[in-house]
Amino acid sequence: MAMLKYAEKLTVFPWEMAEEDVLALREVGFVDSAILDINQVTAYYAYANRLVDGLGVELEDIHSDKQD
């Protein structure tokens, strides 16, 4: 849950991130390399989603019954 709370806060309220958020992950056993991974994956998805949204890209429907 600590990882999910961190990722949610980084996604929704990135300006509120503080050292305490990293310490909370360490307290439940995450090492610095894992915390970096969590941060980078969360940031990458935010970047990719904003890139797609900003360009108005429409993604294909992966649940479509159509076959190529």
Sequence and secondary structure as in RCSB ss.txt:
>XXXX:A:sequence
MAMLKYAEKLTVFPWEMAEEDVLALREVGFVDSAILDINQVTAYYAYANRLVDGLGVELEDIHSDKQD
>XXXX:A:secstr
 HHHHHHHHHHH GGG  HHHHHHHHHTT  HHHHHHHHHHHHHHHHHHHHHHHHT     TT     
